[in-house]
């Protein structure tokens, strides 16, 4: 059975100026552009071996094309988001990004998994003022509904935590973000996208700014909620 490709044409805004954009499935023809997104988003000293490579991208478009989306503006790739399906049980406890995403290769993708798990979301710096991250996340919610899975899930870094690590525990930091006393670049963004906190995870990934913590956050499929 041929997988239906995702494609949505719309306008995003640069200030008050409408800009035409296309959110669509990415394919092998996009690999160079997708790697460029990573290079511009994570410049040195970020290690280049952690950028997407063609083998990873080939797994994305082969194993789970529904979870491989990009944004195109004026013929240029501007942003991307990638996911896989997993079986998630809230009782399973902590997990790492490396384990749940197979280090970004998604060879552990489960075609009948109950959860769409976000591997990566990324936008080139020149396009970040257009709000592409939110639109990509909303597009993935549409994929959740189409596939009939229970939730979208993923670990959000806490890059603002290092500024408060001497005075606040990770849990206290999260509580202040939820109160609105503090803003975190990632967690606050995910809250604005409709994601809700599930649990704080230690050792999620090596990230000095977050002190290796992440907040697991979900979006539940509204058509599968119990009364």
Secondary structure, DSSP 8 states (H G I E B T S, - for coil): ------EEEEEEEETTEEEEEEEEE--GGGHHHHHHHHHHHS-TTS-GGGS--HHHHHHHHHH-GGGEEEEEETTEEEEEEEEEEE---GGG----HHHHHGGGT-TT--TT-SEEEEEEEEE-GGGGGG-HHHHHHHHHHHHHHHHT-SEEEEEEE-TTGGGTTTT--HHHHHHHHHHTSS--TTHHHHHHTT-EEEEEESSSS--TTTTT-EEEEEEE-GGG---
